[in-house]
């Protein structure tokens, strides 16, 4: 937009200066009589052509794209369902910038590091739902991740059992593929039998890894309107990472527990554990390439620029009777 704006300002300034120069010779009608070959309308037309050409070049530089080409690829990997806790307790800032932000950073790194696998995304609090089904489309996975917020689930709390059972049902029907669930949570389980859900996952050959987010000392839960969450006795609610339950869940399924003190180390440890699983051939449809159409405005801009160069701002002596840019006066 800046080149277009600068060109427009330059043309306006040049037009104003030319009009001031012409007025030095006298009134416009008198100048037209003295200079019959001069055509102000041709000058205006040339300016508009130049401005339009610059606008089209700006559009071409933006590299407009249309549609998308999909390609099906085959590679060795597993199916990984990431279940991320988005309950209000994840807003606590006992780890910086907050538990939820650290969880998002971990999931984003998981998507980058484990892009040869199929990944799905579950959000849970007092309820759980599939945000993104099992897919190889990592671009979509990151797009959905950005929207994670406690506002997405009306029922608050942390129900690990529902998240695990939903994860079990969300895998594909391909029994040859190894499967794993990654729980990213502060593990403050409020109801349900989480160990029964872990047992059900293990019976189906699904490993449950747990990434604990938060501190054992805990912290308050900030409210959107300001202040912190308090209980019925007006005491500040302190939410703490339940490491004991998190370890029990991971151990019961044969998975690992990782405390998310460092994002990179957490993802590296998870990746090392997943790499030990038997890999199977995965067929994935990836939407990665778009059809470039930048050449359309580029060619149109070049055409207008050539027309601007060919068009004279004075009347051709051989075409004086052709009035394309001047109004014919009635005699």
ZICOR-V157449 format. One line per field, one symbol per residue. psi: psi as a letter, one per 40 degrees, with the letter a starting at -180 (. if undefined). burial: 1 if it has 24 or more other C-alpha atoms within 12 Angstrom, else 0. A space follows every 50 residues. Layout:
# ZICOR-V157449
psi=???
burial=???
This chain:
# ZICOR-V157449
psi=ddddddddddddddddddddddedeaidddddddgdehhddddddddddd dddddddddddegiihaihiihihihaihhhhhhhfiddeeifehididd dddddddddddddfeeihhihhiibeiiihdhihiegdddddddddehid eehdhiahgdddddddddeeiieheehiiihhhhiefghdiigddddddd dddefhihihhhhaiddaiihiideiaihiadefihhhhihgdddddddd ddeeaihhhgdhdddddddddddddeihiihhhhhhgdhihhfddddddd ddddddddddhieihhdefdehgdeihhih.
burial=00000000000000000000000000000000000001110111111111 11111111110000000000000001111111111111111111100111 11111111111111111111111111111111111111011101100111 01100111111111111111110000111111111111100001101111 11011111111111100111110000001000000001111110111111 01111111110010011011101100100001110000000000001101 1101100100110110000000000000000
